[in-house]
Each structure stands twice: as C-alpha cells, then as structure tokens.
Amino acid sequence: MSFPLGYTGPVSGVILGLIFGYVLENAGFGSSCKLTAQLRFRDWAVFKVMFTAILVAAGGLYLLQGLGIIQVSDMFVPSVMIWGSSLGGVLIGVGMAVGGYCPGTSIVALFSGKLDGLLFLLGIGLGTLGFNSVFHSIEGWVWQQVGPDGLTLPQLLHLPAWVVWLALFAVLVIVGYLTRKNRSTSRQSSPKASSAGLAAQNS
C-alpha cells in the first residue's frame, strides 16, 4: 500500500494507522461500553460510523473506476471460505461481546490509557497461540466450501455498482432515521420521569 507525497511501505502503514486510531478514538470506539452498547442495539454510533466509512470508500472506488484511474482487475478481491469465515466471525463476535473490543479498538483503548485494552490484547495473543496450535487439525475443513470466486457485490448480484451503492446508502439513512427517532423519544420522556421523581421526593 502506498501513501501520497512519496511515503511507501512501513511509513505509509504507520501514518495511516495513526490517522485511523485518531478517528476511532474521537468516535468513542476506544470505550468497551460504546461497543457493547451497539451489540445490545442501544447505541448505533458504531454502525453509523463504520457503514459511512464503507460507503465513502466504495463511492471513491466507483468514482476512480468511472474516471478510468483504476480498474476492477487492479484490486485484489479474495474468495470467501464459507466455513473458515463463519468460524472466524463467530470467534471474533464472541470476543467483542465478552471484552467489548475488536483487535483494532483494543489497541486504541490501550494507547488511550485503558487497562482493559491491554488485557484484551493479551487475550488476543493467547487466543492466537491457541488457534495456531490446533490449526493443522482443522486446516482441511477451513479451506473447504469455497464461496464465490473473487466477486464484488455488484458482480455477485448482477447489478450496476451505483445501484448497490444507493441501496447501501438507503440502509444507512433508514437506520439513522429510526435510531434518531428512538433517541428523541427517550429524551422527551426523560424530563417527565425526572419531574415525577422530584414530585415524589417533595411529597
């Protein structure tokens, strides 16, 4: 991966990593409470931020393709290993539900001075060593049942890229509207509850 202004290789990774970590911290993703609240469907900030990032990246790629700057053939699109991806998804999902972090956000938490981020990173290390010790026995199963071979979502659905992008944008707008409505409802009900509590104390 390269970076503008001549930075390439490890320097590019460090610079982009610092920018990414800064964005995560400012979005509140260095807090395990923020992430677990998303899993409980109480705080949709994680979904909104990550989904917006996906849309911006996808829109940028489509624009660059339309301008002829890049081609789909220039991008690496991995094939889906159904069983391996399912196992990995379950494991990282359980880890996020229990610890409140993913690998990236745990590093952000650590550098923000949170002890639980360090403990989560230690758990990742132990889990990686444990997985490596048993991988040889499940390797054949993991690589079985290969999904679509290197297809993008528009190719898989046989739809123009802009149609898929608009559909994803509609999902983001709908989720944003529904969660905003729920938040405003809770704000309207909270003053009533507080006033009722004060009345009970005064009586």
GUPA-164579 format. One record per residue: residue number from 1; x, y, z of N, C-alpha, C in turn. Coordinates in nm, 2 decimals. Layout:
<pts>
[pt NUM, [X, Y, Z], [X, Y, Z], [X, Y, Z]]
...
</pts>
This chain:
<pts>
[pt 1, [0.08, -0.12, 0.00], [0.00, 0.00, 0.00], [0.09, 0.12, 0.00]]
[pt 2, [0.06, 0.22, -0.08], [0.14, 0.34, -0.09], [0.06, 0.46, -0.03]]
[pt 3, [0.13, 0.57, 0.00], [0.07, 0.69, 0.05], [0.12, 0.81, -0.03]]
[pt 4, [0.03, 0.91, -0.04], [0.08, 1.03, -0.12], [0.21, 1.09, -0.07]]
[pt 5, [0.26, 1.18, -0.14], [0.38, 1.25, -0.11], [0.51, 1.16, -0.09]]
[pt 6, [0.50, 1.05, -0.16], [0.62, 0.97, -0.16], [0.64, 0.87, -0.05]]
[pt 7, [0.55, 0.87, 0.05], [0.56, 0.77, 0.16], [0.51, 0.63, 0.11]]
[pt 8, [0.59, 0.53, 0.13], [0.55, 0.40, 0.09], [0.59, 0.30, 0.20]]
[pt 9, [0.54, 0.18, 0.19], [0.58, 0.07, 0.28], [0.54, 0.10, 0.42]]
[pt 10, [0.63, 0.06, 0.52], [0.60, 0.07, 0.66], [0.56, 0.22, 0.70]]
[pt 11, [0.63, 0.32, 0.64], [0.59, 0.46, 0.68], [0.45, 0.49, 0.65]]
[pt 12, [0.40, 0.44, 0.53], [0.26, 0.45, 0.50], [0.17, 0.39, 0.60]]
[pt 13, [0.20, 0.27, 0.64], [0.12, 0.20, 0.74], [0.11, 0.27, 0.87]]
[pt 14, [0.23, 0.32, 0.92], [0.23, 0.40, 1.04], [0.14, 0.52, 1.04]]
[pt 15, [0.16, 0.60, 0.93], [0.08, 0.72, 0.91], [-0.07, 0.69, 0.91]]
[pt 16, [-0.11, 0.60, 0.82], [-0.25, 0.56, 0.81], [-0.30, 0.50, 0.94]]
[pt 17, [-0.22, 0.43, 1.01], [-0.26, 0.37, 1.14], [-0.29, 0.48, 1.24]]
[pt 18, [-0.20, 0.58, 1.25], [-0.22, 0.69, 1.34], [-0.35, 0.76, 1.31]]
[pt 19, [-0.37, 0.79, 1.18], [-0.50, 0.86, 1.14], [-0.62, 0.78, 1.18]]
[pt 20, [-0.61, 0.65, 1.15], [-0.72, 0.56, 1.18], [-0.75, 0.55, 1.33]]
[pt 21, [-0.64, 0.54, 1.41], [-0.66, 0.53, 1.55], [-0.72, 0.66, 1.61]]
[pt 22, [-0.68, 0.78, 1.55], [-0.73, 0.91, 1.59], [-0.88, 0.91, 1.57]]
[pt 23, [-0.92, 0.87, 1.45], [-1.06, 0.87, 1.41], [-1.14, 0.78, 1.51]]
[pt 24, [-1.09, 0.66, 1.53], [-1.16, 0.57, 1.62], [-1.18, 0.63, 1.76]]
[pt 25, [-1.07, 0.69, 1.81], [-1.08, 0.74, 1.95], [-1.18, 0.86, 1.95]]
[pt 26, [-1.18, 0.94, 1.85], [-1.27, 1.06, 1.85], [-1.41, 1.01, 1.83]]
[pt 27, [-1.43, 0.90, 1.77], [-1.57, 0.84, 1.75], [-1.62, 0.77, 1.88]]
[pt 28, [-1.53, 0.76, 1.98], [-1.57, 0.69, 2.10], [-1.55, 0.54, 2.10]]
[pt 29, [-1.47, 0.49, 2.00], [-1.46, 0.35, 1.99], [-1.35, 0.29, 2.08]]
[pt 30, [-1.28, 0.38, 2.15], [-1.18, 0.33, 2.25], [-1.25, 0.29, 2.38]]
[pt 31, [-1.38, 0.29, 2.38], [-1.46, 0.25, 2.50], [-1.53, 0.12, 2.48]]
[pt 32, [-1.51, 0.03, 2.57], [-1.58, -0.10, 2.55], [-1.73, -0.09, 2.58]]
[pt 33, [-1.77, 0.01, 2.66], [-1.91, 0.04, 2.68], [-1.98, 0.08, 2.55]]
[pt 34, [-1.91, 0.16, 2.47], [-1.97, 0.21, 2.34], [-1.99, 0.09, 2.25]]
[pt 35, [-1.90, 0.00, 2.24], [-1.91, -0.12, 2.15], [-2.01, -0.22, 2.20]]
[pt 36, [-2.01, -0.25, 2.32], [-2.11, -0.34, 2.37], [-2.25, -0.28, 2.36]]
[pt 37, [-2.27, -0.15, 2.37], [-2.40, -0.09, 2.36], [-2.45, -0.11, 2.22]]
[pt 38, [-2.36, -0.12, 2.12], [-2.41, -0.15, 1.98], [-2.46, -0.29, 1.97]]
[pt 39, [-2.39, -0.38, 2.04], [-2.44, -0.52, 2.04], [-2.57, -0.54, 2.11]]
[pt 40, [-2.60, -0.45, 2.20], [-2.73, -0.45, 2.27], [-2.84, -0.36, 2.20]]
[pt 41, [-2.80, -0.31, 2.08], [-2.89, -0.22, 2.00], [-2.93, -0.10, 2.08]]
[pt 42, [-2.84, -0.05, 2.16], [-2.88, 0.07, 2.24], [-2.80, 0.20, 2.19]]
[pt 43, [-2.69, 0.18, 2.12], [-2.61, 0.29, 2.07], [-2.57, 0.25, 1.93]]
[pt 44, [-2.61, 0.32, 1.83], [-2.59, 0.28, 1.69], [-2.47, 0.36, 1.63]]
[pt 45, [-2.39, 0.42, 1.71], [-2.28, 0.50, 1.66], [-2.18, 0.42, 1.59]]
[pt 46, [-2.15, 0.30, 1.63], [-2.05, 0.21, 1.57], [-2.10, 0.17, 1.43]]
[pt 47, [-2.23, 0.13, 1.42], [-2.28, 0.10, 1.28], [-2.27, 0.22, 1.19]]
[pt 48, [-2.31, 0.34, 1.24], [-2.32, 0.45, 1.15], [-2.18, 0.50, 1.10]]
[pt 49, [-2.09, 0.50, 1.20], [-1.95, 0.54, 1.16], [-1.89, 0.44, 1.06]]
[pt 50, [-1.90, 0.31, 1.09], [-1.83, 0.21, 1.00], [-1.90, 0.20, 0.87]]
[pt 51, [-2.04, 0.20, 0.87], [-2.11, 0.19, 0.75], [-2.09, 0.32, 0.66]]
[pt 52, [-2.07, 0.43, 0.72], [-2.04, 0.55, 0.65], [-1.90, 0.54, 0.58]]
[pt 53, [-1.81, 0.49, 0.66], [-1.67, 0.46, 0.60], [-1.68, 0.37, 0.48]]
[pt 54, [-1.76, 0.27, 0.49], [-1.77, 0.17, 0.38], [-1.83, 0.24, 0.26]]
[pt 55, [-1.93, 0.33, 0.28], [-2.00, 0.40, 0.17], [-1.90, 0.50, 0.10]]
[pt 56, [-1.82, 0.57, 0.19], [-1.73, 0.67, 0.13], [-1.62, 0.60, 0.05]]
[pt 57, [-1.57, 0.49, 0.11], [-1.46, 0.41, 0.03], [-1.52, 0.35, -0.10]]
[pt 58, [-1.64, 0.29, -0.09], [-1.70, 0.24, -0.21], [-1.73, 0.34, -0.31]]
[pt 59, [-1.78, 0.46, -0.27], [-1.81, 0.57, -0.36], [-1.68, 0.62, -0.43]]
[pt 60, [-1.57, 0.63, -0.35], [-1.45, 0.67, -0.40], [-1.39, 0.58, -0.51]]
[pt 61, [-1.40, 0.45, -0.48], [-1.36, 0.35, -0.57], [-1.44, 0.35, -0.70]]
[pt 62, [-1.57, 0.36, -0.69], [-1.66, 0.37, -0.81], [-1.62, 0.49, -0.89]]
[pt 63, [-1.60, 0.61, -0.82], [-1.56, 0.73, -0.89], [-1.43, 0.71, -0.97]]
[pt 64, [-1.33, 0.66, -0.90], [-1.20, 0.64, -0.96], [-1.21, 0.54, -1.08]]
[pt 65, [-1.30, 0.44, -1.07], [-1.32, 0.35, -1.18], [-1.38, 0.42, -1.30]]
[pt 66, [-1.48, 0.51, -1.27], [-1.55, 0.58, -1.37], [-1.46, 0.68, -1.44]]
[pt 67, [-1.36, 0.73, -1.37], [-1.26, 0.82, -1.43], [-1.15, 0.75, -1.51]]
[pt 68, [-1.15, 0.62, -1.49], [-1.05, 0.54, -1.56], [-0.92, 0.54, -1.49]]
[pt 69, [-0.91, 0.58, -1.37], [-0.79, 0.59, -1.29], [-0.75, 0.45, -1.24]]
[pt 70, [-0.85, 0.37, -1.20], [-0.82, 0.23, -1.16], [-0.92, 0.14, -1.23]]
[pt 71, [-0.89, 0.01, -1.23], [-0.97, -0.09, -1.29], [-1.00, -0.19, -1.18]]
[pt 72, [-1.12, -0.26, -1.20], [-1.15, -0.37, -1.10], [-1.04, -0.47, -1.10]]
[pt 73, [-0.98, -0.50, -1.21], [-0.88, -0.60, -1.22], [-0.75, -0.56, -1.14]]
[pt 74, [-0.74, -0.43, -1.11], [-0.62, -0.39, -1.03], [-0.64, -0.41, -0.88]]
[pt 75, [-0.76, -0.45, -0.84], [-0.79, -0.47, -0.69], [-0.80, -0.62, -0.66]]
[pt 76, [-0.74, -0.65, -0.55], [-0.75, -0.79, -0.50], [-0.88, -0.81, -0.43]]
[pt 77, [-0.96, -0.90, -0.48], [-1.09, -0.94, -0.41], [-1.08, -1.09, -0.37]]
[pt 78, [-1.06, -1.12, -0.24], [-1.04, -1.26, -0.20], [-1.17, -1.34, -0.22]]
[pt 79, [-1.15, -1.47, -0.24], [-1.27, -1.56, -0.24], [-1.31, -1.58, -0.09]]
[pt 80, [-1.44, -1.62, -0.08], [-1.49, -1.64, 0.05], [-1.48, -1.79, 0.09]]
[pt 81, [-1.41, -1.82, 0.20], [-1.41, -1.95, 0.25], [-1.52, -1.97, 0.36]]
[pt 82, [-1.63, -2.03, 0.32], [-1.76, -2.02, 0.40], [-1.74, -2.07, 0.54]]
[pt 83, [-1.68, -2.19, 0.55], [-1.67, -2.25, 0.69], [-1.56, -2.17, 0.77]]
[pt 84, [-1.45, -2.14, 0.71], [-1.35, -2.06, 0.78], [-1.39, -1.93, 0.82]]
[pt 85, [-1.46, -1.86, 0.73], [-1.51, -1.72, 0.76], [-1.62, -1.73, 0.87]]
[pt 86, [-1.70, -1.83, 0.86], [-1.81, -1.85, 0.97], [-1.75, -1.87, 1.10]]
[pt 87, [-1.64, -1.96, 1.11], [-1.58, -1.98, 1.24], [-1.51, -1.86, 1.29]]
[pt 88, [-1.44, -1.79, 1.20], [-1.37, -1.66, 1.24], [-1.47, -1.56, 1.29]]
[pt 89, [-1.59, -1.55, 1.22], [-1.69, -1.45, 1.25], [-1.75, -1.48, 1.39]]
[pt 90, [-1.77, -1.60, 1.42], [-1.83, -1.64, 1.55], [-1.73, -1.61, 1.66]]
[pt 91, [-1.60, -1.64, 1.64], [-1.50, -1.62, 1.74], [-1.48, -1.48, 1.77]]
[pt 92, [-1.47, -1.39, 1.67], [-1.44, -1.25, 1.69], [-1.57, -1.19, 1.75]]
[pt 93, [-1.69, -1.24, 1.71], [-1.81, -1.19, 1.76], [-1.82, -1.22, 1.91]]
[pt 94, [-1.79, -1.34, 1.95], [-1.79, -1.37, 2.10], [-1.69, -1.29, 2.17]]
[pt 95, [-1.57, -1.27, 2.11], [-1.47, -1.19, 2.18], [-1.51, -1.04, 2.20]]
[pt 96, [-1.58, -0.99, 2.10], [-1.63, -0.85, 2.11], [-1.74, -0.84, 2.21]]
[pt 97, [-1.83, -0.94, 2.22], [-1.94, -0.94, 2.31], [-1.89, -0.95, 2.46]]
[pt 98, [-1.78, -1.03, 2.48], [-1.73, -1.05, 2.61], [-1.64, -0.94, 2.66]]
[pt 99, [-1.55, -0.90, 2.57], [-1.45, -0.80, 2.60], [-1.48, -0.66, 2.56]]
[pt 100, [-1.57, -0.64, 2.47], [-1.61, -0.51, 2.42], [-1.52, -0.44, 2.32]]
[pt 101, [-1.42, -0.52, 2.27], [-1.33, -0.47, 2.17], [-1.31, -0.56, 2.06]]
[pt 102, [-1.26, -0.50, 1.95], [-1.21, -0.58, 1.84], [-1.06, -0.56, 1.84]]
[pt 103, [-0.98, -0.63, 1.76], [-0.83, -0.60, 1.77], [-0.79, -0.46, 1.76]]
[pt 104, [-0.85, -0.39, 1.66], [-0.81, -0.25, 1.63], [-0.85, -0.16, 1.75]]
[pt 105, [-0.97, -0.17, 1.80], [-1.02, -0.08, 1.90], [-0.95, -0.11, 2.04]]
[pt 106, [-0.90, -0.23, 2.06], [-0.83, -0.27, 2.18], [-0.70, -0.19, 2.18]]
[pt 107, [-0.63, -0.18, 2.07], [-0.51, -0.10, 2.06], [-0.53, 0.05, 2.09]]
[pt 108, [-0.64, 0.10, 2.03], [-0.68, 0.24, 2.06], [-0.71, 0.26, 2.21]]
[pt 109, [-0.77, 0.16, 2.27], [-0.80, 0.17, 2.41], [-0.67, 0.17, 2.49]]
[pt 110, [-0.58, 0.08, 2.45], [-0.45, 0.07, 2.53], [-0.38, 0.21, 2.52]]
[pt 111, [-0.37, 0.27, 2.40], [-0.29, 0.39, 2.39], [-0.37, 0.51, 2.44]]
[pt 112, [-0.50, 0.49, 2.48], [-0.58, 0.59, 2.55], [-0.57, 0.58, 2.70]]
[pt 113, [-0.49, 0.48, 2.74], [-0.46, 0.46, 2.89], [-0.56, 0.37, 2.96]]
[pt 114, [-0.63, 0.28, 2.88], [-0.73, 0.19, 2.94], [-0.67, 0.05, 2.97]]
[pt 115, [-0.68, 0.01, 3.09], [-0.62, -0.12, 3.13], [-0.69, -0.24, 3.06]]
[pt 116, [-0.82, -0.23, 3.04], [-0.89, -0.34, 2.98], [-0.85, -0.36, 2.84]]
[pt 117, [-0.80, -0.25, 2.77], [-0.75, -0.27, 2.64], [-0.62, -0.36, 2.64]]
[pt 118, [-0.54, -0.34, 2.73], [-0.42, -0.42, 2.75], [-0.45, -0.57, 2.77]]
[pt 119, [-0.55, -0.59, 2.86], [-0.59, -0.73, 2.90], [-0.65, -0.79, 2.77]]
[pt 120, [-0.73, -0.72, 2.69], [-0.79, -0.77, 2.57], [-0.68, -0.81, 2.47]]
[pt 121, [-0.58, -0.73, 2.46], [-0.47, -0.76, 2.37], [-0.39, -0.89, 2.41]]
[pt 122, [-0.37, -0.90, 2.54], [-0.31, -1.02, 2.59], [-0.40, -1.14, 2.56]]
[pt 123, [-0.53, -1.13, 2.57], [-0.62, -1.24, 2.53], [-0.61, -1.27, 2.39]]
[pt 124, [-0.59, -1.17, 2.30], [-0.58, -1.19, 2.16], [-0.45, -1.27, 2.13]]
[pt 125, [-0.34, -1.24, 2.20], [-0.22, -1.31, 2.19], [-0.23, -1.46, 2.23]]
[pt 126, [-0.29, -1.48, 2.34], [-0.31, -1.62, 2.39], [-0.41, -1.70, 2.30]]
[pt 127, [-0.51, -1.63, 2.25], [-0.60, -1.69, 2.16], [-0.54, -1.73, 2.03]]
[pt 128, [-0.45, -1.64, 1.98], [-0.38, -1.67, 1.85], [-0.29, -1.79, 1.87]]
[pt 129, [-0.22, -1.79, 1.98], [-0.13, -1.91, 2.00], [-0.21, -2.04, 2.01]]
[pt 130, [-0.32, -2.03, 2.08], [-0.41, -2.15, 2.09], [-0.46, -2.19, 1.96]]
[pt 131, [-0.50, -2.10, 1.87], [-0.56, -2.13, 1.74], [-0.45, -2.19, 1.65]]
[pt 132, [-0.33, -2.13, 1.66], [-0.22, -2.19, 1.58], [-0.19, -2.33, 1.62]]
[pt 133, [-0.20, -2.36, 1.75], [-0.17, -2.50, 1.79], [-0.27, -2.60, 1.74]]
[pt 134, [-0.39, -2.56, 1.71], [-0.49, -2.66, 1.66], [-0.52, -2.64, 1.51]]
[pt 135, [-0.46, -2.54, 1.45], [-0.50, -2.51, 1.31], [-0.47, -2.63, 1.22]]
[pt 136, [-0.36, -2.70, 1.24], [-0.32, -2.81, 1.15], [-0.43, -2.92, 1.14]]
[pt 137, [-0.50, -2.93, 1.25], [-0.61, -3.04, 1.26], [-0.74, -3.00, 1.19]]
[pt 138, [-0.76, -2.87, 1.17], [-0.88, -2.82, 1.11], [-0.85, -2.75, 0.98]]
[pt 139, [-0.73, -2.75, 0.93], [-0.69, -2.67, 0.81], [-0.77, -2.72, 0.69]]
[pt 140, [-0.79, -2.85, 0.67], [-0.86, -2.90, 0.56], [-1.01, -2.86, 0.56]]
[pt 141, [-1.07, -2.86, 0.68], [-1.21, -2.82, 0.69], [-1.22, -2.67, 0.67]]
[pt 142, [-1.13, -2.59, 0.71], [-1.14, -2.44, 0.70], [-1.14, -2.40, 0.55]]
[pt 143, [-1.06, -2.47, 0.47], [-1.04, -2.43, 0.33], [-1.14, -2.50, 0.24]]
[pt 144, [-1.23, -2.58, 0.29], [-1.34, -2.64, 0.21], [-1.46, -2.54, 0.19]]
[pt 145, [-1.55, -2.57, 0.10], [-1.67, -2.50, 0.08], [-1.63, -2.35, 0.04]]
[pt 146, [-1.57, -2.34, -0.07], [-1.53, -2.21, -0.12], [-1.65, -2.14, -0.18]]
[pt 147, [-1.67, -2.01, -0.14], [-1.78, -1.93, -0.19], [-1.75, -1.87, -0.33]]
[pt 148, [-1.82, -1.77, -0.37], [-1.80, -1.70, -0.50], [-1.65, -1.66, -0.51]]
[pt 149, [-1.60, -1.69, -0.63], [-1.45, -1.68, -0.65], [-1.42, -1.53, -0.69]]
[pt 150, [-1.38, -1.45, -0.59], [-1.33, -1.32, -0.61], [-1.43, -1.22, -0.67]]
[pt 151, [-1.55, -1.23, -0.63], [-1.65, -1.14, -0.69], [-1.68, -1.03, -0.60]]
[pt 152, [-1.70, -0.91, -0.66], [-1.75, -0.79, -0.58], [-1.90, -0.81, -0.56]]
[pt 153, [-1.96, -0.73, -0.48], [-2.10, -0.74, -0.45], [-2.19, -0.71, -0.58]]
[pt 154, [-2.15, -0.60, -0.66], [-2.23, -0.58, -0.78], [-2.22, -0.70, -0.88]]
[pt 155, [-2.10, -0.76, -0.89], [-2.08, -0.87, -0.97], [-2.17, -0.99, -0.93]]
[pt 156, [-2.17, -1.01, -0.79], [-2.24, -1.12, -0.74], [-2.39, -1.11, -0.76]]
[pt 157, [-2.44, -0.98, -0.75], [-2.59, -0.96, -0.76], [-2.63, -0.92, -0.91]]
[pt 158, [-2.53, -0.91, -1.00], [-2.55, -0.88, -1.14], [-2.63, -0.75, -1.15]]
[pt 159, [-2.58, -0.65, -1.07], [-2.64, -0.51, -1.07], [-2.53, -0.41, -1.09]]
[pt 160, [-2.56, -0.29, -1.15], [-2.46, -0.19, -1.16], [-2.41, -0.14, -1.02]]
[pt 161, [-2.29, -0.10, -1.02], [-2.23, -0.06, -0.89], [-2.31, 0.05, -0.83]]
[pt 162, [-2.36, 0.15, -0.90], [-2.43, 0.26, -0.84], [-2.56, 0.22, -0.78]]
[pt 163, [-2.62, 0.11, -0.83], [-2.75, 0.06, -0.77], [-2.72, 0.00, -0.63]]
[pt 164, [-2.61, -0.08, -0.63], [-2.57, -0.13, -0.50], [-2.53, -0.02, -0.40]]
[pt 165, [-2.46, 0.08, -0.44], [-2.42, 0.19, -0.36], [-2.54, 0.26, -0.30]]
[pt 166, [-2.64, 0.29, -0.39], [-2.76, 0.36, -0.35], [-2.84, 0.27, -0.25]]
[pt 167, [-2.84, 0.14, -0.27], [-2.91, 0.05, -0.18], [-2.85, 0.05, -0.04]]
[pt 168, [-2.72, 0.05, -0.03], [-2.65, 0.06, 0.09], [-2.67, 0.20, 0.16]]
[pt 169, [-2.67, 0.30, 0.08], [-2.69, 0.44, 0.13], [-2.83, 0.44, 0.19]]
[pt 170, [-2.93, 0.38, 0.13], [-3.07, 0.38, 0.18], [-3.07, 0.31, 0.31]]
[pt 171, [-3.00, 0.20, 0.33], [-2.99, 0.13, 0.46], [-2.94, 0.22, 0.57]]
[pt 172, [-2.83, 0.30, 0.54], [-2.78, 0.39, 0.63], [-2.88, 0.50, 0.67]]
[pt 173, [-2.95, 0.55, 0.58], [-3.04, 0.66, 0.60], [-3.16, 0.61, 0.69]]
[pt 174, [-3.21, 0.49, 0.65], [-3.32, 0.43, 0.73], [-3.28, 0.40, 0.87]]
[pt 175, [-3.16, 0.34, 0.89], [-3.12, 0.31, 1.03], [-3.09, 0.44, 1.11]]
[pt 176, [-3.04, 0.54, 1.04], [-3.02, 0.67, 1.11], [-3.15, 0.74, 1.15]]
[pt 177, [-3.25, 0.73, 1.06], [-3.38, 0.79, 1.09], [-3.44, 0.72, 1.21]]
[pt 178, [-3.44, 0.59, 1.20], [-3.51, 0.51, 1.31], [-3.44, 0.53, 1.44]]
[pt 179, [-3.31, 0.53, 1.45], [-3.24, 0.54, 1.57], [-3.25, 0.68, 1.62]]
[pt 180, [-3.26, 0.78, 1.53], [-3.28, 0.92, 1.58], [-3.41, 0.94, 1.64]]
[pt 181, [-3.51, 0.88, 1.58], [-3.65, 0.89, 1.63], [-3.66, 0.83, 1.77]]
[pt 182, [-3.59, 0.71, 1.79], [-3.59, 0.65, 1.92], [-3.52, 0.73, 2.03]]
[pt 183, [-3.41, 0.80, 1.99], [-3.34, 0.88, 2.08], [-3.41, 1.00, 2.12]]
[pt 184, [-3.48, 1.07, 2.02], [-3.56, 1.18, 2.06], [-3.68, 1.15, 2.14]]
[pt 185, [-3.74, 1.03, 2.13], [-3.85, 0.99, 2.21], [-3.80, 0.97, 2.35]]
[pt 186, [-3.68, 0.91, 2.37], [-3.63, 0.89, 2.51], [-3.60, 1.02, 2.57]]
[pt 187, [-3.55, 1.12, 2.50], [-3.52, 1.25, 2.55], [-3.65, 1.32, 2.60]]
[pt 188, [-3.76, 1.30, 2.52], [-3.88, 1.37, 2.56], [-3.94, 1.30, 2.68]]
[pt 189, [-3.92, 1.17, 2.70], [-3.98, 1.11, 2.82], [-3.90, 1.13, 2.94]]
[pt 190, [-3.77, 1.15, 2.93], [-3.68, 1.17, 3.05], [-3.72, 1.29, 3.14]]
[pt 191, [-3.75, 1.41, 3.08], [-3.79, 1.51, 3.17], [-3.92, 1.48, 3.26]]
[pt 192, [-4.01, 1.41, 3.20], [-4.13, 1.37, 3.27], [-4.09, 1.28, 3.39]]
[pt 193, [-4.00, 1.18, 3.36], [-3.96, 1.09, 3.46], [-3.89, 1.16, 3.58]]
[pt 194, [-3.80, 1.26, 3.54], [-3.73, 1.33, 3.64], [-3.82, 1.42, 3.72]]
[pt 195, [-3.92, 1.49, 3.66], [-4.02, 1.57, 3.73], [-4.10, 1.49, 3.82]]
[pt 196, [-4.14, 1.37, 3.78], [-4.22, 1.28, 3.87], [-4.14, 1.24, 3.99]]
[pt 197, [-4.00, 1.21, 3.96], [-3.92, 1.18, 4.08], [-3.90, 1.29, 4.18]]
[pt 198, [-3.89, 1.41, 4.13], [-3.88, 1.53, 4.22], [-4.01, 1.55, 4.29]]
[pt 199, [-4.12, 1.53, 4.23], [-4.25, 1.54, 4.30], [-4.26, 1.44, 4.41]]
[pt 200, [-4.22, 1.32, 4.38], [-4.23, 1.21, 4.49], [-4.14, 1.25, 4.60]]
[pt 201, [-4.02, 1.30, 4.58], [-3.93, 1.34, 4.69], [-3.98, 1.46, 4.77]]
[pt 202, [-4.05, 1.55, 4.70], [-4.10, 1.67, 4.78], [-4.22, 1.63, 4.86]]
[pt 203, [-4.30, 1.53, 4.81], [-4.41, 1.48, 4.89], [-4.37, 1.40, 5.01]]
</pts>
